[in-house]
């Protein structure tokens, strides 16, 4: 991604729609979306300030040369000796048009940097950048989609590397290492690798450990890597030898829940309706108490970002949004099943990024 004046223009358009007169972003995904780059986040206050007509950055002198080489915006530079207050004041004077200020604040900004900014603005009305930059980030363009698709296909191969290594007697960690090796062979760092075997599968966020995998285990494998700056995220199930008692029934229910959510996801639909479609399938089958998390989350520059598919989300889904559909059933002491697809929402429904079937892989 590179800096685009179109993105600044789109940001100003949505600021006008929401009534924001100043958007303040810290180093992170929001800033990266606008600039195609962000400096390393640390304790030194760094801001991208976008007003109705001007955009500037406030940067520490130790990083100024590097930032200037990457960003074609005016820089207000501060030194460790003087601190950021004067540079911030001059930057705000440059971007604010006067009159009432309504701040759209990066929700990930460090508290000390946010409070310094708020102190300079006095009694400004405040909202979060989820309403401005965040709303724009939810809809992916072709470049973003192609990058996310490529990342998904890399994850497919890494998952297959884990399947190929899987056998009784290995530990969860050893399977995770094989998956990380599958990412490494494609020059992709592994961001996370959850391998939850047997009863550990009943913990949705199990920490991969030293449990020895046994015949009769169902194994939840949730993985992701970062390819070209964009993440992947997928969950599949493996069976070792033979499935545990009751597994086939539960897998079929979760698969129906995935299909129900896919059918419900359409442009113009409220996100909570997709969650309800998946949840109703599981509840009607008698396993409602074992579906203990949301149906999905957005994916873009971050693995978890809006839109969130929860029972309360009022977000209206739009064409171009990318999100997960990942219902699950987790039965304490026995096993868990989660099937996760990343999809992009098209005019006629979801397009799945992965090419790997959701059927359980059986290792012998």
DRENLUM-465477 format. One record per residue (C-alpha): x, y negated, z negated; residue number from 1; residue in one letter. Coordinates in steps of 0.2 Angstrom, whole numbers. Layout:
# DRENLUM-465477
<pt x="X" y="Y" z="Z" num="NUM" residuo="A"/>
...
//
This chain:
# DRENLUM-465477
<pt x="0" y="0" z="0" num="1" residuo="X"/>
<pt x="6" y="-18" z="4" num="2" residuo="X"/>
<pt x="0" y="-35" z="-1" num="3" residuo="X"/>
<pt x="-16" y="-40" z="9" num="4" residuo="X"/>
<pt x="-23" y="-57" z="10" num="5" residuo="X"/>
<pt x="-40" y="-48" z="14" num="6" residuo="X"/>
<pt x="-40" y="-41" z="-3" num="7" residuo="X"/>
<pt x="-37" y="-58" z="-11" num="8" residuo="X"/>
<pt x="-51" y="-64" z="0" num="9" residuo="X"/>
<pt x="-62" y="-50" z="-6" num="10" residuo="X"/>
<pt x="-58" y="-53" z="-24" num="11" residuo="X"/>
<pt x="-63" y="-71" z="-22" num="12" residuo="X"/>
<pt x="-79" y="-66" z="-14" num="13" residuo="X"/>
<pt x="-84" y="-55" z="-28" num="14" residuo="X"/>
<pt x="-78" y="-68" z="-41" num="15" residuo="X"/>
<pt x="-90" y="-80" z="-33" num="16" residuo="X"/>
<pt x="-104" y="-67" z="-34" num="17" residuo="X"/>
<pt x="-101" y="-63" z="-52" num="18" residuo="X"/>
<pt x="-97" y="-81" z="-58" num="19" residuo="X"/>
<pt x="-79" y="-78" z="-62" num="20" residuo="X"/>
<pt x="-68" y="-93" z="-59" num="21" residuo="X"/>
<pt x="-52" y="-85" z="-65" num="22" residuo="X"/>
<pt x="-46" y="-67" z="-63" num="23" residuo="X"/>
<pt x="-31" y="-62" z="-74" num="24" residuo="X"/>
<pt x="-22" y="-46" z="-71" num="25" residuo="X"/>
<pt x="-8" y="-37" z="-79" num="26" residuo="X"/>
<pt x="5" y="-25" z="-72" num="27" residuo="X"/>
<pt x="-5" y="-9" z="-68" num="28" residuo="X"/>
<pt x="-18" y="-2" z="-56" num="29" residuo="X"/>
<pt x="-28" y="-18" z="-54" num="30" residuo="X"/>
<pt x="-13" y="-28" z="-49" num="31" residuo="X"/>
<pt x="-7" y="-14" z="-38" num="32" residuo="X"/>
<pt x="-23" y="-14" z="-28" num="33" residuo="X"/>
<pt x="-22" y="-33" z="-25" num="34" residuo="X"/>
<pt x="-3" y="-34" z="-22" num="35" residuo="X"/>
<pt x="2" y="-16" z="-16" num="36" residuo="X"/>
<pt x="14" y="-17" z="-30" num="37" residuo="X"/>
<pt x="16" y="-20" z="-49" num="38" residuo="X"/>
<pt x="31" y="-23" z="-59" num="39" residuo="X"/>
<pt x="35" y="-12" z="-74" num="40" residuo="X"/>
<pt x="23" y="-15" z="-88" num="41" residuo="X"/>
<pt x="32" y="-20" z="-104" num="42" residuo="X"/>
<pt x="32" y="-32" z="-119" num="43" residuo="X"/>
<pt x="36" y="-47" z="-108" num="44" residuo="X"/>
<pt x="20" y="-56" z="-103" num="45" residuo="X"/>
<pt x="17" y="-55" z="-84" num="46" residuo="X"/>
<pt x="1" y="-61" z="-76" num="47" residuo="X"/>
<pt x="-7" y="-62" z="-59" num="48" residuo="X"/>
<pt x="-19" y="-76" z="-60" num="49" residuo="X"/>
<pt x="-32" y="-78" z="-46" num="50" residuo="X"/>
<pt x="-43" y="-94" z="-45" num="51" residuo="X"/>
<pt x="-55" y="-99" z="-31" num="52" residuo="X"/>
<pt x="-42" y="-106" z="-20" num="53" residuo="X"/>
<pt x="-25" y="-102" z="-27" num="54" residuo="X"/>
<pt x="-16" y="-87" z="-34" num="55" residuo="X"/>
<pt x="1" y="-87" z="-44" num="56" residuo="X"/>
<pt x="11" y="-76" z="-55" num="57" residuo="X"/>
<pt x="18" y="-79" z="-72" num="58" residuo="X"/>
<pt x="34" y="-68" z="-74" num="59" residuo="X"/>
<pt x="49" y="-67" z="-86" num="60" residuo="X"/>
<pt x="65" y="-73" z="-78" num="61" residuo="X"/>
<pt x="73" y="-56" z="-80" num="62" residuo="X"/>
<pt x="61" y="-49" z="-67" num="63" residuo="X"/>
<pt x="59" y="-64" z="-57" num="64" residuo="X"/>
<pt x="71" y="-60" z="-43" num="65" residuo="X"/>
<pt x="64" y="-43" z="-40" num="66" residuo="X"/>
<pt x="46" y="-49" z="-40" num="67" residuo="X"/>
<pt x="50" y="-63" z="-28" num="68" residuo="X"/>
<pt x="57" y="-51" z="-16" num="69" residuo="X"/>
<pt x="41" y="-41" z="-16" num="70" residuo="X"/>
<pt x="27" y="-54" z="-18" num="71" residuo="X"/>
<pt x="24" y="-69" z="-8" num="72" residuo="X"/>
<pt x="16" y="-80" z="-21" num="73" residuo="X"/>
<pt x="21" y="-95" z="-32" num="74" residuo="X"/>
<pt x="30" y="-89" z="-47" num="75" residuo="X"/>
<pt x="30" y="-98" z="-64" num="76" residuo="X"/>
<pt x="45" y="-91" z="-73" num="77" residuo="X"/>
<pt x="49" y="-91" z="-91" num="78" residuo="X"/>
<pt x="64" y="-86" z="-101" num="79" residuo="X"/>
<pt x="66" y="-76" z="-117" num="80" residuo="X"/>
<pt x="73" y="-92" z="-125" num="81" residuo="X"/>
<pt x="58" y="-102" z="-121" num="82" residuo="X"/>
<pt x="44" y="-89" z="-121" num="83" residuo="X"/>
<pt x="29" y="-88" z="-109" num="84" residuo="X"/>
<pt x="17" y="-102" z="-116" num="85" residuo="X"/>
<pt x="23" y="-117" z="-105" num="86" residuo="X"/>
<pt x="24" y="-106" z="-89" num="87" residuo="X"/>
<pt x="7" y="-99" z="-92" num="88" residuo="X"/>
<pt x="0" y="-117" z="-95" num="89" residuo="X"/>
<pt x="7" y="-123" z="-79" num="90" residuo="X"/>
<pt x="1" y="-108" z="-70" num="91" residuo="X"/>
<pt x="-17" y="-110" z="-76" num="92" residuo="X"/>
<pt x="-16" y="-129" z="-71" num="93" residuo="X"/>
<pt x="-12" y="-123" z="-53" num="94" residuo="X"/>
<pt x="-26" y="-111" z="-51" num="95" residuo="X"/>
<pt x="-41" y="-118" z="-61" num="96" residuo="X"/>
<pt x="-52" y="-130" z="-52" num="97" residuo="X"/>
<pt x="-58" y="-138" z="-68" num="98" residuo="X"/>
<pt x="-75" y="-137" z="-77" num="99" residuo="X"/>
<pt x="-81" y="-122" z="-85" num="100" residuo="X"/>
<pt x="-70" y="-107" z="-85" num="101" residuo="X"/>
<pt x="-76" y="-89" z="-84" num="102" residuo="X"/>
<pt x="-62" y="-77" z="-86" num="103" residuo="X"/>
<pt x="-62" y="-59" z="-78" num="104" residuo="X"/>
<pt x="-49" y="-51" z="-89" num="105" residuo="X"/>
<pt x="-39" y="-35" z="-85" num="106" residuo="X"/>
<pt x="-46" y="-23" z="-98" num="107" residuo="X"/>
<pt x="-29" y="-14" z="-98" num="108" residuo="X"/>
<pt x="-19" y="-29" z="-102" num="109" residuo="X"/>
<pt x="-9" y="-29" z="-118" num="110" residuo="X"/>
<pt x="-18" y="-37" z="-133" num="111" residuo="X"/>
<pt x="-4" y="-49" z="-136" num="112" residuo="X"/>
<pt x="-4" y="-55" z="-118" num="113" residuo="X"/>
<pt x="-23" y="-56" z="-117" num="114" residuo="X"/>
<pt x="-24" y="-66" z="-134" num="115" residuo="X"/>
<pt x="-11" y="-78" z="-128" num="116" residuo="X"/>
<pt x="-21" y="-81" z="-112" num="117" residuo="X"/>
<pt x="-37" y="-83" z="-121" num="118" residuo="X"/>
<pt x="-29" y="-95" z="-133" num="119" residuo="X"/>
<pt x="-24" y="-106" z="-119" num="120" residuo="X"/>
<pt x="-42" y="-105" z="-111" num="121" residuo="X"/>
<pt x="-51" y="-110" z="-127" num="122" residuo="X"/>
<pt x="-70" y="-106" z="-127" num="123" residuo="X"/>
<pt x="-70" y="-99" z="-109" num="124" residuo="X"/>
<pt x="-83" y="-86" z="-106" num="125" residuo="X"/>
<pt x="-76" y="-69" z="-103" num="126" residuo="X"/>
<pt x="-79" y="-53" z="-94" num="127" residuo="X"/>
<pt x="-68" y="-38" z="-88" num="128" residuo="X"/>
<pt x="-60" y="-35" z="-72" num="129" residuo="X"/>
<pt x="-71" y="-20" z="-70" num="130" residuo="X"/>
<pt x="-84" y="-32" z="-63" num="131" residuo="X"/>
<pt x="-72" y="-39" z="-50" num="132" residuo="X"/>
<pt x="-56" y="-29" z="-45" num="133" residuo="X"/>
<pt x="-64" y="-13" z="-52" num="134" residuo="X"/>
<pt x="-79" y="-15" z="-42" num="135" residuo="X"/>
<pt x="-69" y="-17" z="-26" num="136" residuo="X"/>
<pt x="-57" y="-2" z="-30" num="137" residuo="X"/>
<pt x="-72" y="10" z="-31" num="138" residuo="X"/>
<pt x="-74" y="9" z="-12" num="139" residuo="X"/>
<pt x="-60" y="17" z="-3" num="140" residuo="X"/>
<pt x="-54" y="12" z="14" num="141" residuo="X"/>
<pt x="-47" y="24" z="27" num="142" residuo="X"/>
<pt x="-29" y="22" z="22" num="143" residuo="X"/>
<pt x="-34" y="26" z="4" num="144" residuo="X"/>
<pt x="-45" y="41" z="9" num="145" residuo="X"/>
<pt x="-31" y="48" z="20" num="146" residuo="X"/>
<pt x="-18" y="47" z="6" num="147" residuo="X"/>
<pt x="-30" y="55" z="-7" num="148" residuo="X"/>
<pt x="-34" y="69" z="6" num="149" residuo="X"/>
<pt x="-16" y="72" z="8" num="150" residuo="X"/>
<pt x="-13" y="73" z="-11" num="151" residuo="X"/>
<pt x="-28" y="85" z="-12" num="152" residuo="X"/>
<pt x="-20" y="97" z="1" num="153" residuo="X"/>
<pt x="-3" y="96" z="-8" num="154" residuo="X"/>
<pt x="-13" y="101" z="-24" num="155" residuo="X"/>
<pt x="-21" y="116" z="-15" num="156" residuo="X"/>
<pt x="-3" y="123" z="-11" num="157" residuo="X"/>
<pt x="3" y="120" z="-29" num="158" residuo="X"/>
<pt x="-13" y="130" z="-35" num="159" residuo="X"/>
<pt x="-9" y="144" z="-23" num="160" residuo="X"/>
<pt x="9" y="145" z="-30" num="161" residuo="X"/>
<pt x="1" y="147" z="-48" num="162" residuo="X"/>
<pt x="-10" y="160" z="-41" num="163" residuo="X"/>
<pt x="4" y="169" z="-33" num="164" residuo="X"/>
<pt x="14" y="170" z="-49" num="165" residuo="X"/>
<pt x="0" y="175" z="-60" num="166" residuo="X"/>
<pt x="1" y="192" z="-69" num="167" residuo="X"/>
<pt x="-2" y="200" z="-86" num="168" residuo="X"/>
<pt x="12" y="196" z="-98" num="169" residuo="X"/>
<pt x="16" y="179" z="-92" num="170" residuo="X"/>
<pt x="13" y="164" z="-104" num="171" residuo="X"/>
<pt x="2" y="149" z="-100" num="172" residuo="X"/>
<pt x="18" y="139" z="-99" num="173" residuo="X"/>
<pt x="26" y="151" z="-86" num="174" residuo="X"/>
<pt x="11" y="149" z="-75" num="175" residuo="X"/>
<pt x="11" y="130" z="-77" num="176" residuo="X"/>
<pt x="30" y="130" z="-72" num="177" residuo="X"/>
<pt x="25" y="140" z="-56" num="178" residuo="X"/>
<pt x="12" y="127" z="-52" num="179" residuo="X"/>
<pt x="25" y="113" z="-55" num="180" residuo="X"/>
<pt x="37" y="121" z="-44" num="181" residuo="X"/>
<pt x="23" y="122" z="-30" num="182" residuo="X"/>
<pt x="22" y="103" z="-32" num="183" residuo="X"/>
<pt x="41" y="101" z="-32" num="184" residuo="X"/>
<pt x="43" y="111" z="-16" num="185" residuo="X"/>
<pt x="32" y="97" z="-8" num="186" residuo="X"/>
<pt x="42" y="83" z="-15" num="187" residuo="X"/>
<pt x="27" y="79" z="-27" num="188" residuo="X"/>
<pt x="29" y="76" z="-45" num="189" residuo="X"/>
<pt x="16" y="86" z="-56" num="190" residuo="X"/>
<pt x="6" y="74" z="-66" num="191" residuo="X"/>
<pt x="-3" y="86" z="-77" num="192" residuo="X"/>
<pt x="-5" y="105" z="-77" num="193" residuo="X"/>
<pt x="-18" y="113" z="-89" num="194" residuo="X"/>
<pt x="-18" y="132" z="-90" num="195" residuo="X"/>
<pt x="-31" y="139" z="-102" num="196" residuo="X"/>
<pt x="-32" y="157" z="-103" num="197" residuo="X"/>
<pt x="-45" y="168" z="-111" num="198" residuo="X"/>
<pt x="-53" y="160" z="-127" num="199" residuo="X"/>
<pt x="-42" y="145" z="-124" num="200" residuo="X"/>
<pt x="-53" y="141" z="-109" num="201" residuo="X"/>
<pt x="-67" y="136" z="-120" num="202" residuo="X"/>
<pt x="-57" y="120" z="-124" num="203" residuo="X"/>
<pt x="-59" y="108" z="-110" num="204" residuo="X"/>
<pt x="-43" y="99" z="-113" num="205" residuo="X"/>
<pt x="-33" y="113" z="-120" num="206" residuo="X"/>
<pt x="-14" y="110" z="-121" num="207" residuo="X"/>
<pt x="-5" y="123" z="-111" num="208" residuo="X"/>
<pt x="4" y="134" z="-123" num="209" residuo="X"/>
<pt x="13" y="151" z="-126" num="210" residuo="X"/>
<pt x="-2" y="162" z="-126" num="211" residuo="X"/>
<pt x="2" y="178" z="-117" num="212" residuo="X"/>
<pt x="-10" y="181" z="-102" num="213" residuo="X"/>
<pt x="-19" y="198" z="-103" num="214" residuo="X"/>
<pt x="-29" y="209" z="-92" num="215" residuo="X"/>
<pt x="-48" y="203" z="-93" num="216" residuo="X"/>
<pt x="-44" y="185" z="-95" num="217" residuo="X"/>
<pt x="-53" y="171" z="-86" num="218" residuo="X"/>
<pt x="-41" y="156" z="-84" num="219" residuo="X"/>
<pt x="-45" y="138" z="-81" num="220" residuo="X"/>
<pt x="-32" y="129" z="-71" num="221" residuo="X"/>
<pt x="-33" y="110" z="-70" num="222" residuo="X"/>
<pt x="-19" y="102" z="-60" num="223" residuo="X"/>
<pt x="-14" y="86" z="-52" num="224" residuo="X"/>
<pt x="1" y="78" z="-44" num="225" residuo="X"/>
<pt x="6" y="61" z="-37" num="226" residuo="X"/>
<pt x="8" y="60" z="-18" num="227" residuo="X"/>
<pt x="13" y="44" z="-10" num="228" residuo="X"/>
<pt x="7" y="34" z="-25" num="229" residuo="X"/>
<pt x="-10" y="43" z="-25" num="230" residuo="X"/>
<pt x="-16" y="57" z="-37" num="231" residuo="X"/>
<pt x="-24" y="73" z="-35" num="232" residuo="X"/>
<pt x="-35" y="82" z="-47" num="233" residuo="X"/>
<pt x="-43" y="99" z="-46" num="234" residuo="X"/>
<pt x="-49" y="114" z="-56" num="235" residuo="X"/>
<pt x="-50" y="132" z="-51" num="236" residuo="X"/>
<pt x="-53" y="149" z="-60" num="237" residuo="X"/>
<pt x="-42" y="164" z="-60" num="238" residuo="X"/>
<pt x="-46" y="181" z="-66" num="239" residuo="X"/>
<pt x="-33" y="194" z="-72" num="240" residuo="X"/>
<pt x="-37" y="212" z="-67" num="241" residuo="X"/>
<pt x="-56" y="211" z="-71" num="242" residuo="X"/>
<pt x="-68" y="198" z="-77" num="243" residuo="X"/>
<pt x="-73" y="197" z="-95" num="244" residuo="X"/>
<pt x="-91" y="202" z="-99" num="245" residuo="X"/>
<pt x="-104" y="189" z="-94" num="246" residuo="X"/>
<pt x="-91" y="179" z="-83" num="247" residuo="X"/>
<pt x="-100" y="182" z="-66" num="248" residuo="X"/>
<pt x="-117" y="175" z="-72" num="249" residuo="X"/>
<pt x="-108" y="160" z="-79" num="250" residuo="X"/>
<pt x="-98" y="157" z="-64" num="251" residuo="X"/>
<pt x="-113" y="157" z="-53" num="252" residuo="X"/>
<pt x="-122" y="145" z="-64" num="253" residuo="X"/>
<pt x="-108" y="132" z="-64" num="254" residuo="X"/>
<pt x="-107" y="135" z="-45" num="255" residuo="X"/>
<pt x="-125" y="131" z="-43" num="256" residuo="X"/>
<pt x="-122" y="115" z="-54" num="257" residuo="X"/>
<pt x="-109" y="109" z="-42" num="258" residuo="X"/>
<pt x="-120" y="112" z="-28" num="259" residuo="X"/>
<pt x="-134" y="103" z="-36" num="260" residuo="X"/>
<pt x="-123" y="88" z="-40" num="261" residuo="X"/>
<pt x="-117" y="88" z="-22" num="262" residuo="X"/>
<pt x="-135" y="87" z="-16" num="263" residuo="X"/>
<pt x="-140" y="73" z="-27" num="264" residuo="X"/>
<pt x="-124" y="62" z="-23" num="265" residuo="X"/>
<pt x="-130" y="50" z="-10" num="266" residuo="X"/>
<pt x="-127" y="31" z="-6" num="267" residuo="X"/>
<pt x="-140" y="21" z="-17" num="268" residuo="X"/>
<pt x="-142" y="35" z="-30" num="269" residuo="X"/>
<pt x="-138" y="30" z="-48" num="270" residuo="X"/>
<pt x="-123" y="40" z="-55" num="271" residuo="X"/>
<pt x="-133" y="47" z="-70" num="272" residuo="X"/>
<pt x="-144" y="56" z="-57" num="273" residuo="X"/>
<pt x="-130" y="66" z="-51" num="274" residuo="X"/>
<pt x="-125" y="70" z="-69" num="275" residuo="X"/>
<pt x="-143" y="75" z="-73" num="276" residuo="X"/>
<pt x="-144" y="86" z="-57" num="277" residuo="X"/>
<pt x="-129" y="97" z="-63" num="278" residuo="X"/>
<pt x="-134" y="96" z="-82" num="279" residuo="X"/>
<pt x="-152" y="102" z="-78" num="280" residuo="X"/>
<pt x="-145" y="118" z="-69" num="281" residuo="X"/>
<pt x="-134" y="122" z="-84" num="282" residuo="X"/>
<pt x="-148" y="118" z="-97" num="283" residuo="X"/>
<pt x="-161" y="128" z="-88" num="284" residuo="X"/>
<pt x="-150" y="143" z="-88" num="285" residuo="X"/>
<pt x="-148" y="142" z="-107" num="286" residuo="X"/>
<pt x="-131" y="135" z="-108" num="287" residuo="X"/>
<pt x="-134" y="117" z="-110" num="288" residuo="X"/>
<pt x="-125" y="116" z="-127" num="289" residuo="X"/>
<pt x="-109" y="122" z="-118" num="290" residuo="X"/>
<pt x="-108" y="108" z="-105" num="291" residuo="X"/>
<pt x="-99" y="96" z="-116" num="292" residuo="X"/>
<pt x="-92" y="82" z="-105" num="293" residuo="X"/>
<pt x="-97" y="71" z="-90" num="294" residuo="X"/>
<pt x="-100" y="78" z="-73" num="295" residuo="X"/>
<pt x="-87" y="67" z="-65" num="296" residuo="X"/>
<pt x="-75" y="52" z="-64" num="297" residuo="X"/>
<pt x="-68" y="41" z="-50" num="298" residuo="X"/>
<pt x="-51" y="44" z="-43" num="299" residuo="X"/>
<pt x="-40" y="32" z="-33" num="300" residuo="X"/>
<pt x="-24" y="23" z="-39" num="301" residuo="X"/>
<pt x="-28" y="31" z="-56" num="302" residuo="X"/>
<pt x="-34" y="49" z="-60" num="303" residuo="X"/>
<pt x="-48" y="43" z="-70" num="304" residuo="X"/>
<pt x="-56" y="27" z="-65" num="305" residuo="X"/>
<pt x="-74" y="21" z="-61" num="306" residuo="X"/>
<pt x="-86" y="26" z="-56" num="307" residuo="X"/>
<pt x="-90" y="38" z="-70" num="308" residuo="X"/>
<pt x="-104" y="51" z="-68" num="309" residuo="X"/>
<pt x="-111" y="52" z="-85" num="310" residuo="X"/>
<pt x="-129" y="54" z="-92" num="311" residuo="X"/>
<pt x="-130" y="35" z="-95" num="312" residuo="X"/>
<pt x="-121" y="27" z="-80" num="313" residuo="X"/>
<pt x="-131" y="15" z="-71" num="314" residuo="X"/>
<pt x="-118" y="13" z="-57" num="315" residuo="X"/>
<pt x="-126" y="14" z="-40" num="316" residuo="X"/>
<pt x="-116" y="25" z="-29" num="317" residuo="X"/>
<pt x="-110" y="18" z="-12" num="318" residuo="X"/>
<pt x="-102" y="25" z="3" num="319" residuo="X"/>
<pt x="-83" y="26" z="2" num="320" residuo="X"/>
<pt x="-83" y="30" z="-17" num="321" residuo="X"/>
<pt x="-71" y="44" z="-22" num="322" residuo="X"/>
<pt x="-75" y="54" z="-37" num="323" residuo="X"/>
<pt x="-75" y="71" z="-45" num="324" residuo="X"/>
<pt x="-89" y="83" z="-47" num="325" residuo="X"/>
<pt x="-84" y="95" z="-61" num="326" residuo="X"/>
<pt x="-97" y="103" z="-72" num="327" residuo="X"/>
<pt x="-92" y="117" z="-84" num="328" residuo="X"/>
<pt x="-98" y="129" z="-97" num="329" residuo="X"/>
<pt x="-87" y="133" z="-112" num="330" residuo="X"/>
<pt x="-91" y="147" z="-124" num="331" residuo="X"/>
<pt x="-81" y="147" z="-140" num="332" residuo="X"/>
<pt x="-71" y="163" z="-143" num="333" residuo="X"/>
<pt x="-74" y="170" z="-125" num="334" residuo="X"/>
<pt x="-70" y="159" z="-110" num="335" residuo="X"/>
<pt x="-73" y="143" z="-101" num="336" residuo="X"/>
<pt x="-77" y="139" z="-83" num="337" residuo="X"/>
<pt x="-75" y="122" z="-74" num="338" residuo="X"/>
<pt x="-76" y="120" z="-55" num="339" residuo="X"/>
<pt x="-69" y="103" z="-49" num="340" residuo="X"/>
<pt x="-70" y="95" z="-32" num="341" residuo="X"/>
<pt x="-64" y="78" z="-27" num="342" residuo="X"/>
<pt x="-76" y="70" z="-15" num="343" residuo="X"/>
<pt x="-78" y="55" z="-4" num="344" residuo="X"/>
<pt x="-96" y="49" z="-2" num="345" residuo="X"/>
<pt x="-101" y="47" z="16" num="346" residuo="X"/>
<pt x="-118" y="41" z="23" num="347" residuo="X"/>
<pt x="-125" y="59" z="23" num="348" residuo="X"/>
<pt x="-117" y="65" z="6" num="349" residuo="X"/>
<pt x="-100" y="70" z="-1" num="350" residuo="X"/>
<pt x="-85" y="76" z="9" num="351" residuo="X"/>
<pt x="-74" y="88" z="-1" num="352" residuo="X"/>
<pt x="-55" y="84" z="0" num="353" residuo="X"/>
<pt x="-49" y="101" z="-5" num="354" residuo="X"/>
<pt x="-48" y="116" z="6" num="355" residuo="X"/>
<pt x="-47" y="129" z="-7" num="356" residuo="X"/>
<pt x="-63" y="139" z="-11" num="357" residuo="X"/>
<pt x="-71" y="138" z="-28" num="358" residuo="X"/>
<pt x="-72" y="157" z="-29" num="359" residuo="X"/>
<pt x="-61" y="165" z="-43" num="360" residuo="X"/>
<pt x="-44" y="171" z="-38" num="361" residuo="X"/>
<pt x="-42" y="188" z="-44" num="362" residuo="X"/>
<pt x="-24" y="193" z="-49" num="363" residuo="X"/>
<pt x="-19" y="211" z="-51" num="364" residuo="X"/>
//
